[in-house]
């Protein structure tokens, strides 16, 4: 009987030991734990996100992938790193459920995320500066030249620097104007109006500064806000708006290719740096 009890006790201890060791194995350094990064699911912003990650040594992309890169172009990454493609506007909402997310500057702004909290932030030299666009053929119209001069002014650049001191919006105008184009006859434009389709923030606020400049010459700037990324282009293509200001060149190029439109970019005004933000993770340690 004693021998039987001894055997049972030994068996119980052995089983306990196995489970203990198994538990210890599961609570190891976490190097093999799955790490999920959320990225935008649209072609333009997915490539932008992947290039940001590559620039910071997190992944390697196939040579030449550039602004058309997708996750299929990733040639090297950590084995435990996974990507989840999500609508760009939804990334701030689901950030808490992800380890990390690469978020566009405009969506970070609207969700209350500060660029200062980003673990990685795009530089102001990004190819994704937001541009003023018109339909091809209208770029040399005096009213359009007056608009561009106002939006690329030092007044606008100063407004951006002051209003967005946290770096969420950065002016990318290399040589700001005084607000006016010396080749434009403003007397002829007195009493005219020009309409611009734009995103609510920060585009509408920036245009508000240009509106005051144009008003000095008797020109009315009509600012029409849109919350989608299609109508501002179709409205310009159809002649319902004189210009738009809501997107960057890669997006506009893709839009033209896919829709047969004729939108041309006239001037880069600002960049909203894309950043890698932490969700479940609060540092880059999990990516090292």
FENPEKA-V915240 format. One record per pair of residues at least 12 apart in sequence whose ideal C-beta (glycine too) atoms are under 8 Angstrom apart, sorted by the first residue. I is the first residue (numbers start at 1). GAP is how many residues later the second one is. Records with the same first field share a line. If there is no record, write none. Layout:
I = GAP, GAP
//
This chain:
30 = 256
31 = 49
32 = 47, 48
33 = 47, 253
34 = 46, 48
35 = 43, 45, 46, 47, 64, 65, 246, 251, 252
36 = 46, 47, 48, 62, 63, 64
37 = 16, 44, 45, 46, 47, 61, 62, 63, 64, 65, 239
38 = 45, 46, 47, 48, 53, 56, 57, 60, 62, 63, 64, 241
39 = 32, 44, 45, 46, 47, 52, 62, 63
40 = 45, 46, 47, 48, 51, 62, 64
41 = 44, 45, 46, 47
42 = 45, 46
43 = 25, 27, 211
44 = 23, 204, 206, 207, 210
45 = 43, 59, 229
46 = 23, 24, 25, 39
47 = 18, 19, 20, 21, 22, 23, 203
48 = 19, 74, 78, 80, 202, 226
49 = 53, 225
50 = 15, 19, 20, 21, 23, 24
51 = 15, 16, 18
52 = 50, 68, 70, 222, 223, 224
53 = 49, 67, 223
56 = 64, 220
58 = 19, 23, 229
59 = 15, 17, 18, 22
60 = 14, 15, 16, 17
61 = 12, 13, 14
62 = 12, 13
67 = 60, 183
71 = 12, 14
78 = 209
81 = 206
84 = 14
86 = 15
88 = 15, 16, 19
89 = 18
91 = 12, 13, 16
92 = 15, 16, 18, 19, 21, 185
93 = 18
95 = 182, 184
96 = 183, 184
97 = 182, 183
98 = 181, 182
99 = 179, 180, 181, 182, 187
100 = 19, 176, 177, 178, 179, 181, 187
101 = 175, 176, 178
102 = 172, 173, 174, 175
103 = 171, 172, 174
104 = 168, 170
105 = 17, 63, 64, 166, 167, 168, 169, 170
106 = 93, 95, 96, 166
108 = 60, 164, 167, 169
109 = 59, 60, 92, 93, 163
110 = 91
113 = 162, 164
114 = 52, 54
115 = 51, 52, 53, 158, 160
116 = 50, 51
117 = 160, 161
118 = 155, 157, 158, 159
119 = 156, 157, 158, 159, 164, 165
120 = 155, 156, 164
121 = 46, 152, 153, 154, 155
122 = 149, 151, 152, 153
123 = 150
124 = 46, 48, 147, 149
126 = 145, 147, 148
127 = 121, 122, 123
128 = 120, 121, 122, 143, 146
129 = 43, 119, 120, 139, 140, 141, 142
130 = 73, 115, 116, 117, 118, 138, 139, 140, 141, 142
131 = 114, 116, 117, 118, 121, 134, 135, 136, 137, 138
132 = 15, 16, 19, 64, 111, 112, 113, 133, 134, 135, 137
133 = 100, 103, 110, 111, 112, 114, 119, 130, 131, 132, 133
134 = 102, 108, 109, 110, 129, 130, 132
135 = 101, 102, 104, 127, 128, 129
136 = 126, 127, 128
137 = 125
138 = 104
139 = 125, 127
142 = 42, 43, 46, 47
143 = 46, 49, 51, 76, 99
144 = 50, 98, 99, 122
145 = 36, 38, 39
146 = 34, 35, 38, 40, 43, 48, 68, 71, 73
147 = 47, 49, 63, 67, 74, 95, 96
148 = 33, 118, 119
149 = 28, 30, 31, 32, 35
150 = 29, 30, 60, 63, 64, 71
151 = 55, 56, 59, 94, 116, 118
152 = 21, 24, 25, 115, 117
153 = 23, 24, 25, 26, 56, 57, 60
154 = 22, 23, 24, 25
155 = 24, 54, 57, 58
156 = 15, 17, 20, 50, 53, 54, 113
157 = 14, 16, 19
159 = 47, 50
160 = 42, 46, 110
163 = 39, 42
164 = 38
167 = 106
168 = 34, 104, 105
169 = 33, 101, 102, 103
170 = 100, 101, 102, 103
171 = 98, 99
172 = 96, 97, 98, 99
173 = 94, 95, 96
179 = 34, 37
180 = 33, 37
186 = 31, 32, 33
189 = 28, 29, 30
190 = 27, 28, 29
191 = 27
192 = 26, 27, 28
193 = 26, 27, 28, 29
194 = 20, 25, 26, 27, 28, 48, 49
195 = 26, 27, 28, 29, 46, 47, 48
196 = 25, 26, 27, 28, 45, 46, 47, 48, 49
197 = 27, 29, 34, 35, 38, 39, 44, 46, 47, 48, 49
198 = 25, 26, 27, 28, 34, 46, 47, 48
199 = 26, 27, 28, 33, 46, 47
200 = 25, 27
202 = 68, 70
203 = 42, 43
204 = 19, 21
206 = 39, 63, 64
207 = 14, 16, 38
208 = 15
211 = 12
224 = 17
226 = 20
229 = 17, 18, 22
232 = 12, 14, 15
233 = 14, 19, 22, 26, 28, 30
234 = 25, 27
236 = 27
237 = 24, 25, 26
243 = 23
244 = 19
245 = 24
249 = 16, 19
252 = 13
//
